[in-house]
Amino acid sequence: MDLDTFLQDPKVLPNYLFILPLSIKPVFPGLFCPLVVTGEKDIEVVTRAISTGGMIGALLEKEAHTSDNQKREDTLYTVGTMCKILKSIKLPDGGLNLYISTQNRFRVDSFFYNEDALCAKVTYLQDKPYNRSRLTAWVRTLNEELKAMNQKMPMFSEENRLNLINIDDPSKFADYMASILSIEPDKQQLILEELDVKKRIEAILFHIEEEKRIIQMQGSIREHVNKKLEKNQRDYFLREELRQIQKELGIIQNKGDLVEKLKSDLDRLNLKGEAKETVENEFARFSALEPNSPEYSMSLNYLQTIAALPWADEPFKDFDLKKAEKILNSEHYGMEEVKDRVLEFLAVRKRRQDTKGAIICLVGPPGVGKTSVGLSIAKAIGKKCYRFSVGGMKDEAEIKGHRRTYVGALPGKIIQGLKIVKTKSPVFLIDEIDKMGESYQGDPASALLEALDPEQNKEFRDRYLDLPFDISQVLFIVTANTLETIPSPLLDRMEIIELSGYTSNEKLNIGKKYLLPKSLEKNGLNKKDVKYSPSILLSIAEGYAREAGVRNFDKALDKINRKIARESLTNPDFKLPITVTDELVVKYLGKAPFSEDEVKKADKVGTSIGLAWTSMGGDTLLIEAENYPGKGELNITGQLGDVMKESVNIAWTYLKREAVRRNIDYSFFERNNVHLHIPEGATPKDGPSAGVTLTVALYSLLTNQVMKQKLAMTGELTLTGKVMPIGGLKEKILAAKRCGIDTIIIPYANRNDLDKLSDEVKSGITFCPVKDMQEVLKLSFPNDKHVRMSEEEYIKVDEEKLKQEKENENDSKYLKELLCQLTNRVVEKE
């Protein structure tokens, strides 16, 4: 008879069994219980057992079977229980849920394999003979102990309690008790192997007594704690329970795990010196704190901030200079000088293999691409970029952080940025550095001195960290509209790169290559839907966006495309594609705010056109002067600054002297008051470069002449008539071109600046460098009939005036003596 035939015979108690390993606890004879099988090999064994009569041997594992080289039988106990499989249900995960009847103990004589299934030759075990009446007393004692223990602490279900009452066989009672009590698996195995029923019951009684002692100790401890708990202790106990509940729900992390992780993170930093000592002390302090302590979260945040910072020095990261140039050219049109300066800086950095940072200041009018140039530099060298603005910042703690003694204290912007980018050599883009404020909370500009000083920022000390941190590898790029409001010590630490305004042709190319594609995509359109001719783009730039940058140009294109997108969906007669015309531009944008009729012109007596530089770019100034009867007073309006008022006084004094040299009626200054005004009175104006323009306006009024048209000028005037150099020449030239000016008078000292400008900027303009005011007046009034005396003539006139004054003085003395004599004679007669 083969094995399968033998196992299928229900009349025979099989001596050969398929073996099913148990991992949790053994099963005892005389029970009906469920059993879940999940392993592939175990499922195969159960399937074969079911096909051969449903008999199977259950053995407890001594240890988990983890290696293929380890024999499965070596991990099993040799005493187990023969089971009959009554029912088998397949589970969704592929496992089996068995319902079994446990029957007899057995001991394994030998293991063997049948087609990879573990089998065993077994010998069935019988209980040793016992006196049933004597063991009945033991069973009753066991029942009483269970009843007493169950009253103090319920341990059994109602079903188990009823089963215990109905079992009268001592052996089965002992096996049932061993199966339902929470006894350790190895001790349960010892009970299973015990064939003496009395000893089996004794082992169970011993376990119950042990449980009773534990329950009594728990009760006494609870009673002792309850007596001594006060309100604060009860609150603490409740908080601990709440913390455990939160831990189970995954709301908070266990402190032990948190401390271990934090220690691992801090050890990985390899801190040295002061930083290492401070962190070790703070970590020791944190480890001793309880989570409910007010200082717990402050200390945790501090250590987590330190752990998140990039403390390790980074090697030089190479970059392709040609690729950097390609990126700059692809993202910015023109700006050749700026690109050259940036590429020179990058070339030196690459040549030296240097990770040391630098401080670059990009200064220029709004909308010329300062911020985008900074972002392109970061992209070109492959660095992470952190951008923040300091415009309007008045609290120096924003830069250097708050002290940890304050609730809600945070590190400054620089440390926050390093924490975010997680690298020690990023690019920091700081916008609007010229617009920082100052208040009782400190001066942020002064706080930046340490951060932007290459000699100091090796040991930058944030107030929150209060540790030296090396930020010398950070590349700082700051942007500003003007340098005038930046403190000199801060300005001295930066390399200045100036970005000028755009010409009309540059705006056209920028609009065509960058702004228009972006605007079309932004508004759900494409090049095939809307077409712009170069002339239309140029008219939009000159008529609606006459500024140094291109922001208004971008807004105008956006507005047109938005309206086209809307009309294409709401107007059935409106069909795409469409070509934008002048009529369509006026329909969508309204009449152009900048037209030829509104261009500033000095076409009246007492007016002149000057050129000015502002933080918004270049601009033209119309100077107006009028006279009225009075006593020679000079009134000034137009919100002029102190320097510009001084220029007016210099021009007024110069003209009084010039009136004598040109034989102009000097009585004009004695019989007239003069009012000088610069329009757009709400806009503050200052600076010395309008000196020559003020003088031309007053000379026009004095001589009743109109200056030459399409002429503008700039230059500082001295009291002796010298014309001094000025700044912002490119912006002033662009402003003049926007106003239709074709001739510009500039100081002779600025003639070399013209060589630095592109031909596109200079095209269409005639430049007249001058050294003194006489040349300015000659160019401004080519038909002036008031010829200026030579120096010899002026000296001769002075001598004649002195001689005439002496003669007049002698005549006056003679008349006084004669009057005195007549008076005396009259007195004598009376």
Beta strands, then each sheet from edge to edge (+ up, - down):
strand 1: 16-22
strand 2: 32-37
strand 3: 55-60
strand 4: 79-90
strand 5: 96-114
strand 6: 117-124
strand 7: 359-363
strand 8: 385-389
strand 9: 427-431
strand 10: 460-461
strand 11: 468-469
strand 12: 475-480
strand 13: 495-498
strand 14: 530-531
strand 15: 578-579
strand 16: 607-614
strand 17: 617-629
strand 18: 634-637
strand 19: 672-677
strand 20: 711-713
strand 21: 716-717
strand 22: 723-724
strand 23: 743-747
strand 24: 766-770
sheet 1: 2+ 5- 4+ 3- 1- 6+
sheet 2: 8+ 9+ 12+ 7+ 13+
sheet 3: 10+ 11-
sheet 4: 14+ 15+
sheet 5: 16+ 17- 19+ 18+
sheet 6: 20+ 23+ 24+
sheet 7: 21+ 22-
end
